[in-house]
Amino acid sequence: MILLAENQGTIAKVIEMFKNISFQDAMSKLANMLVSFGFKLVIAIVVFYIGRFIIRKINQLLTNVFDKRHVDLSLKTFMLSFTKILLYFILVVTIIGILGIETSSFLALFASAGVAIGMALSGTLQNFAGGVLILILKPYKVGDYIEAQGFAGTVKEVLMFNTVITTPDNKTIMIPNGVLSTGSINNYSVQPMRRVDWSLSIQYGDDFETASAAIKEILNSDGRVVKDDPSQAVFVGLKELGDSALILTIRAWCHSADYWGLYFDITQRMYAELPQKGVHFPFPQLDVHLVNNA
């Protein structure tokens, strides 16, 4: 309202000025005003491009500083994003001032609008606060493999409002920081070791001890399986007497980076090698008994 009143007063003064002067003087003053505005516009354009160049250089300088100091990638991406937005805001305010618009009125209007916008964008502000909490508490960092909000993937960037992850099938997912800072996160990369579990069915009649020894031999022959710690030794147990098979539980420990490779390789080896050791895989069976009442 203040800005509108000021503009109306300025327009009234201009109209009054043109009433009291001749047409030739009016055209002369109009030409001078256009020349003055054009000069300011040229300066504003030059300042914009110079400012954009300086912002890029500052961004590049900060990147180099962060790299030399080995700053955490999550903090690096967040700070670069925040600094870039702040510098562009300062550049826009500077250009508005060069064009002759009263920056104090503009800032007052912006502050008033900021309150309303802040209430409307409360979710966005929550995401910003969530990003700050993530950087402080570090539930995950760039490079970690996490599962959250129904998505699983590798963290690529932690931005001001979102965290960017890439799924194993190369999809890019952007998850708001607000829900990540308050929700449950499964971070698979925190612990250096992971336990690999298999569930294997063998047919009734096969000897459990023979099957257990054959499975342990397969696992212990793989260099990725941890063998030094007795608490992480290979385990084979009889889990359940199923309808058509004996169901075994198999457990082994490995480094987190070897998890999926070990899982698939051992599964393939058990399928190929266990039948050679007298262990058979069952098919679903149903016994039918015929009763002759004749």
VENNOR-V196263 format. One record per pair of residues at least 6 apart in sequence whose ideal C-beta (glycine too) atoms are under 7 Angstrom apart, sorted by the first residue. I is the first residue (numbers start at 1). J is the second residue. If there is no record, write none. Layout:
BEGIN
i-><I & I>
j-><J & J>
END
This chain:
BEGIN
i-><2 & 2 & 3 & 3 & 6 & 18 & 40 & 40 & 40 & 41 & 43 & 44 & 44 & 44 & 47 & 47 & 47 & 48 & 48 & 51 & 55 & 55 & 55 & 55 & 58 & 59 & 59 & 59 & 62 & 62 & 63 & 66 & 72 & 73 & 73 & 73 & 74 & 74 & 74 & 74 & 75 & 77 & 77 & 77 & 78 & 78 & 78 & 78 & 78 & 81 & 81 & 82 & 93 & 96 & 96 & 97 & 118 & 123 & 124 & 126 & 127 & 127 & 127 & 127 & 127 & 128 & 128 & 130 & 130 & 130 & 130 & 131 & 131 & 131 & 131 & 133 & 134 & 134 & 134 & 134 & 135 & 139 & 139 & 140 & 140 & 140 & 140 & 141 & 142 & 142 & 142 & 142 & 143 & 143 & 144 & 144 & 144 & 145 & 145 & 145 & 146 & 146 & 146 & 146 & 146 & 146 & 147 & 148 & 148 & 148 & 148 & 148 & 148 & 149 & 149 & 149 & 151 & 151 & 151 & 151 & 152 & 153 & 153 & 153 & 153 & 153 & 154 & 154 & 155 & 155 & 156 & 156 & 156 & 157 & 161 & 161 & 162 & 162 & 162 & 162 & 163 & 163 & 163 & 164 & 164 & 165 & 165 & 166 & 167 & 188 & 189 & 191 & 192 & 192 & 193 & 193 & 193 & 193 & 194 & 194 & 194 & 195 & 195 & 196 & 196 & 196 & 196 & 196 & 197 & 198 & 198 & 199 & 199 & 200 & 200 & 200 & 201 & 201 & 201 & 201 & 201 & 201 & 202 & 202 & 202 & 202 & 202 & 202 & 202 & 202 & 203 & 203 & 203 & 203 & 204 & 204 & 206 & 206 & 208 & 208 & 210 & 210 & 210 & 211 & 211 & 212 & 214 & 214 & 214 & 215 & 215 & 215 & 216 & 216 & 218 & 218 & 218 & 218 & 219 & 219 & 219 & 219 & 220 & 220 & 222 & 222 & 224 & 224 & 224 & 225 & 225 & 225 & 225 & 226 & 226 & 226 & 232 & 234 & 235 & 236 & 236 & 237 & 237 & 238 & 238 & 239 & 239 & 239 & 240 & 244 & 244 & 244 & 245 & 254>
j-><105 & 108 & 105 & 109 & 105 & 26 & 98 & 99 & 100 & 99 & 98 & 95 & 98 & 99 & 94 & 95 & 98 & 91 & 95 & 91 & 84 & 87 & 88 & 91 & 87 & 80 & 83 & 84 & 80 & 83 & 80 & 76 & 141 & 141 & 142 & 143 & 135 & 141 & 142 & 158 & 135 & 157 & 158 & 159 & 131 & 135 & 158 & 159 & 160 & 159 & 160 & 160 & 103 & 103 & 106 & 103 & 125 & 178 & 161 & 178 & 161 & 162 & 176 & 177 & 178 & 160 & 161 & 177 & 178 & 180 & 181 & 158 & 160 & 161 & 177 & 181 & 158 & 177 & 180 & 181 & 158 & 185 & 187 & 146 & 155 & 185 & 187 & 155 & 155 & 156 & 157 & 158 & 154 & 155 & 155 & 187 & 189 & 154 & 188 & 189 & 155 & 165 & 185 & 186 & 187 & 188 & 186 & 175 & 180 & 183 & 184 & 185 & 186 & 175 & 179 & 183 & 165 & 167 & 173 & 175 & 167 & 165 & 166 & 167 & 168 & 173 & 165 & 166 & 163 & 165 & 164 & 165 & 166 & 164 & 176 & 177 & 174 & 175 & 176 & 177 & 175 & 177 & 180 & 172 & 174 & 173 & 175 & 172 & 173 & 256 & 256 & 256 & 255 & 256 & 226 & 253 & 255 & 256 & 254 & 256 & 259 & 251 & 253 & 252 & 254 & 259 & 262 & 263 & 251 & 250 & 267 & 247 & 249 & 248 & 250 & 270 & 242 & 245 & 246 & 247 & 281 & 282 & 211 & 245 & 246 & 248 & 279 & 280 & 281 & 282 & 245 & 280 & 281 & 282 & 245 & 246 & 279 & 280 & 238 & 246 & 277 & 278 & 279 & 248 & 279 & 236 & 274 & 277 & 279 & 236 & 250 & 270 & 234 & 236 & 266 & 269 & 270 & 273 & 225 & 234 & 252 & 266 & 227 & 234 & 262 & 266 & 254 & 258 & 262 & 234 & 252 & 254 & 262 & 232 & 253 & 254 & 253 & 252 & 251 & 248 & 250 & 248 & 249 & 246 & 248 & 247 & 248 & 249 & 247 & 282 & 284 & 285 & 282 & 262>
END
